[in-house]
Amino acid sequence: MAVPIDSSRHKAMTQVVVTRPEQDASAWVKSLNEAGFKTIRFPLLELSEFLTAQTALDALVLLKRSQAVMFVSANAVRFLAHALRHQPDWVEHFQMARAWCTGPGTAAALAQSGIPAGQIDQPASQSRQLDSEALWDVVASQVVHGMHVLFVRGADESGATAGRDWLALELEKAHIKVSAIAAYQRTPTQLTEAQKVQVQQFIADGAIWVFSSSAALQALVTQCPLANWSMAKATVTHPRMADLAQKMGWGAVAIAPPGLSSLQASIKSLA
């Protein structure tokens, strides 16, 4: 008697290495586990508080001067909300001001903080990429000469605000006043020697790395110079990350469109 082939067994053998910070990994790990992958948490970035009591008040002053506030990530929302937890009037500012973001995770964090859904702007759900260019298509009509836009970002390990400048440059071209604050600090996870050996084993085993940040990709490659990246496989969430991975010598790179189902499909294409 023929024994039916369980196609899920192949997926179950596929190791998927999720590199997101601990604060962000759970939803992806849960989704990938449910899809039958063997998911491994391997955070490559660590997030920590950055604002002091005084700089939080300074940030509040800037926020209240702004007609729109661009939150670059859900963590930007969460860390700012925590820093201003004794200043609830920051949320009231969004009765009039707009809250900009590039994805549903950040929009959800804004809503959880109490910002009205009608004041949140994000790219259309069917956008090919959830990035600044897609957001600009939505918010460009709001821009008027002389308005002030505040960017809430993360800081890098040196303490400087980090992130892509495309949207800020577009706003400055339109004579918009742009300022930025760092609500949290993002530093590379310092890998142990044992973890560096584990990285090489993941590559040898054909594991698929998942990246949602160029900084995480850079942190991994910088700390593991002996790894054979030509044998490594990665799924990334934006073409810019794919370009970076290919320049670093990664053997196979797939781009996942927005959404967890698309992420699963991208991983399957490499398995």
C-alpha positions as CSV (number, residue, x, y, z in Angstrom):
1,M,0.0,0.0,0.0
2,A,1.3,3.4,-1.0
3,V,2.2,5.7,1.9
4,P,1.0,9.3,1.4
5,I,3.8,11.9,1.4
6,D,3.5,14.4,4.2
7,S,4.7,17.6,2.5
8,S,4.9,19.4,5.8
9,R,7.9,17.2,6.8
10,H,10.1,19.0,4.4
11,K,9.1,22.4,5.8
12,A,9.6,21.1,9.4
13,M,13.2,20.3,8.5
14,T,13.9,23.8,7.2
15,Q,15.7,25.9,9.8
16,V,14.7,29.6,9.8
17,V,16.9,32.1,11.7
18,V,14.9,35.1,12.8
19,T,17.3,38.0,13.5
20,R,14.9,40.7,14.8
21,P,15.4,42.2,18.3
22,E,13.7,40.3,21.1
23,Q,11.0,42.9,21.3
24,D,9.9,42.3,17.7
25,A,10.5,38.6,17.1
26,S,7.5,36.9,18.7
27,A,4.9,37.5,15.9
28,W,7.3,36.2,13.2
29,V,8.4,33.2,15.3
30,K,4.8,32.2,16.0
31,S,3.8,32.5,12.4
32,L,6.7,30.6,11.1
33,N,6.4,27.8,13.7
34,E,2.7,27.5,12.8
35,A,3.7,27.1,9.1
36,G,5.9,24.1,10.1
37,F,9.4,25.7,10.0
38,K,12.0,25.1,12.7
39,T,12.4,28.7,13.9
40,I,15.4,29.9,15.8
41,R,15.6,33.2,17.6
42,F,19.0,34.8,16.9
43,P,18.7,38.6,17.7
44,L,21.4,40.7,16.1
45,L,20.3,44.0,17.5
46,E,19.6,45.1,21.0
47,L,17.3,47.9,21.9
48,S,17.4,50.1,25.0
49,E,16.0,53.3,26.4
50,F,17.7,56.5,25.2
51,L,15.7,59.5,26.5
52,T,16.4,60.9,29.9
53,A,13.8,62.8,31.9
54,Q,15.1,66.1,30.5
55,T,15.5,65.0,26.9
56,A,12.1,63.5,27.0
57,L,10.7,66.9,28.0
58,D,12.7,68.5,25.2
59,A,11.2,65.9,22.8
60,L,7.8,66.8,24.0
61,V,8.4,70.5,23.1
62,L,9.4,69.5,19.6
63,L,6.5,67.2,19.2
64,K,4.0,69.9,20.2
65,R,5.5,72.2,17.6
66,S,5.0,69.7,14.8
67,Q,2.0,69.3,12.5
68,A,3.1,65.8,11.6
69,V,5.3,63.3,13.4
70,M,7.0,60.4,11.5
71,F,7.5,57.3,13.6
72,V,10.0,55.1,11.9
73,S,9.1,51.9,13.7
74,A,6.8,50.4,16.4
75,N,9.7,50.6,18.8
76,A,10.0,54.4,18.2
77,V,6.4,54.6,19.4
78,R,6.8,52.3,22.4
79,F,10.0,53.9,23.7
80,L,8.7,57.4,23.2
81,A,5.4,56.5,24.9
82,H,7.3,55.0,27.8
83,A,9.6,58.1,28.1
84,L,6.5,60.4,28.1
85,R,4.3,58.1,30.4
86,H,4.0,60.9,32.9
87,Q,3.1,63.4,30.2
88,P,-0.2,62.0,28.7
89,D,-0.8,65.3,26.9
90,W,1.6,64.1,24.1
91,V,-1.2,61.9,22.8
92,E,-3.7,64.7,22.9
93,H,-1.5,66.6,20.4
94,F,-2.7,64.1,17.8
95,Q,-6.2,65.3,18.0
96,M,-4.9,67.8,15.3
97,A,-1.5,66.6,14.3
98,R,-0.9,63.7,11.9
99,A,1.1,60.5,12.9
100,W,3.0,59.1,10.0
101,C,4.4,55.5,9.7
102,T,5.3,53.0,7.1
103,G,3.6,49.8,8.2
104,P,0.8,48.2,10.1
105,G,2.9,47.2,13.1
106,T,3.8,50.8,13.8
107,A,0.2,51.9,13.1
108,A,-1.0,49.3,15.7
109,A,1.5,50.6,18.3
110,L,0.3,54.2,17.7
111,A,-3.3,53.1,18.2
112,Q,-2.4,51.2,21.3
113,S,-0.8,54.4,22.6
114,G,-4.2,56.2,22.2
115,I,-3.6,58.0,19.0
116,P,-6.9,58.1,17.0
117,A,-6.9,55.9,13.9
118,G,-8.2,58.7,11.8
119,Q,-5.0,60.7,12.5
120,I,-2.6,57.9,11.4
121,D,-1.2,57.8,7.9
122,Q,0.5,54.8,6.4
123,P,1.0,53.3,2.9
124,A,-1.9,51.5,1.3
125,S,-2.1,47.9,2.3
126,Q,-1.6,46.8,-1.4
127,S,1.6,48.8,-1.8
128,R,4.5,46.8,-3.3
129,Q,6.8,48.0,-0.5
130,L,6.0,49.5,2.8
131,D,8.6,52.3,2.8
132,S,9.0,56.0,2.8
133,E,8.3,56.3,-0.9
134,A,4.9,54.6,-0.5
135,L,4.1,56.8,2.5
136,W,5.0,59.9,0.5
137,D,2.3,59.0,-2.0
138,V,-0.2,59.2,0.9
139,V,1.0,62.3,2.8
140,A,2.4,64.5,0.1
141,S,-0.9,66.3,-0.2
142,Q,-0.7,67.3,3.5
143,V,2.5,69.1,3.1
144,V,2.3,72.9,3.1
145,H,5.1,75.5,3.2
146,G,6.4,76.2,6.7
147,M,5.0,73.2,8.4
148,H,7.1,71.3,10.9
149,V,7.7,67.5,10.8
150,L,9.4,65.6,13.6
151,F,11.0,62.2,13.0
152,V,11.1,59.8,15.9
153,R,13.9,57.4,15.3
154,G,16.4,55.1,17.0
155,A,20.0,56.0,17.8
156,D,23.0,54.0,16.7
157,E,25.7,52.8,19.1
158,S,27.4,56.2,18.9
159,G,24.2,57.9,20.0
160,A,23.6,59.6,16.6
161,T,20.1,59.3,15.2
162,A,20.0,56.5,12.7
163,G,17.9,55.7,9.7
164,R,17.2,56.5,6.1
165,D,17.0,60.1,5.1
166,W,14.9,59.9,1.9
167,L,11.7,61.3,3.3
168,A,13.4,64.0,5.3
169,L,15.2,65.2,2.1
170,E,11.9,65.2,0.2
171,L,10.3,67.4,2.9
172,E,13.3,69.7,3.0
173,K,13.0,70.2,-0.8
174,A,9.4,71.3,-0.1
175,H,10.7,73.8,2.4
176,I,9.4,71.9,5.4
177,K,11.1,72.3,8.8
178,V,12.4,68.9,9.7
179,S,13.8,67.8,13.1
180,A,14.6,64.4,14.6
181,I,14.8,62.8,18.0
182,A,16.1,59.4,19.1
183,A,13.6,57.5,21.3
184,Y,15.7,54.4,21.8
185,Q,19.2,53.1,21.1
186,R,20.0,50.2,18.7
187,T,23.3,48.4,19.2
188,P,24.7,45.3,17.5
189,T,24.5,42.1,19.6
190,Q,28.0,41.1,20.5
191,L,28.3,37.5,19.5
192,T,30.2,35.0,21.6
193,E,32.7,32.7,20.0
194,A,30.2,29.9,20.4
195,Q,27.6,31.9,18.5
196,K,30.0,32.6,15.7
197,V,30.6,28.8,15.4
198,Q,26.8,28.4,15.4
199,V,26.5,30.9,12.5
200,Q,28.8,28.7,10.4
201,Q,26.8,25.7,11.3
202,F,23.6,27.4,10.3
203,I,25.1,28.1,6.9
204,A,26.4,24.6,6.5
205,D,22.9,23.2,7.4
206,G,21.2,25.3,4.8
207,A,19.3,27.5,7.3
208,I,17.5,30.5,5.9
209,W,18.2,33.8,7.6
210,V,15.4,36.4,7.8
211,F,16.4,40.1,8.0
212,S,14.1,43.1,8.4
213,S,17.1,45.5,9.0
214,S,20.2,46.3,7.1
215,A,21.9,47.1,10.4
216,A,21.3,43.5,11.5
217,L,22.8,42.1,8.3
218,Q,25.8,44.4,8.7
219,A,26.3,43.3,12.3
220,L,26.3,39.6,11.4
221,V,28.7,39.9,8.5
222,T,31.1,42.2,10.4
223,Q,31.4,39.9,13.3
224,C,31.7,36.7,11.3
225,P,34.5,37.4,8.7
226,L,35.3,33.7,8.3
227,A,31.8,32.6,7.4
228,N,31.3,31.3,3.9
229,W,28.5,33.7,2.8
230,S,28.5,32.3,-0.7
231,M,26.7,29.3,0.8
232,A,24.3,31.4,2.9
233,K,20.6,32.0,2.1
234,A,18.5,34.9,3.3
235,T,15.0,36.3,3.0
236,V,14.9,40.1,3.3
237,T,12.0,42.6,3.5
238,H,13.2,45.2,1.1
239,P,15.2,45.4,-2.2
240,R,17.8,47.6,-0.5
241,M,18.7,44.8,1.9
242,A,18.8,42.4,-1.0
243,D,21.4,44.6,-2.7
244,L,23.5,44.8,0.4
245,A,23.4,41.1,1.0
246,Q,24.4,40.4,-2.6
247,K,27.3,42.9,-2.4
248,M,28.4,41.1,0.8
249,G,28.5,37.8,-1.2
250,W,25.4,36.0,0.0
251,G,24.7,33.0,-2.2
252,A,20.9,33.2,-2.4
253,V,18.7,36.2,-1.5
254,A,14.9,36.4,-1.8
255,I,12.8,39.5,-1.2
256,A,9.6,39.1,0.8
257,P,6.8,41.5,0.0
258,P,4.8,42.9,3.0
259,G,2.9,40.5,5.2
260,L,3.6,37.3,7.0
261,S,2.1,35.1,4.3
262,S,4.5,36.6,1.8
263,L,7.4,36.1,4.2
264,Q,6.5,32.4,4.4
265,A,6.3,32.1,0.7
266,S,9.7,33.8,0.3
267,I,11.3,31.4,2.7
268,K,9.7,28.4,0.9
269,S,11.2,29.6,-2.3
270,L,14.7,29.1,-0.8
271,A,14.0,25.9,1.1
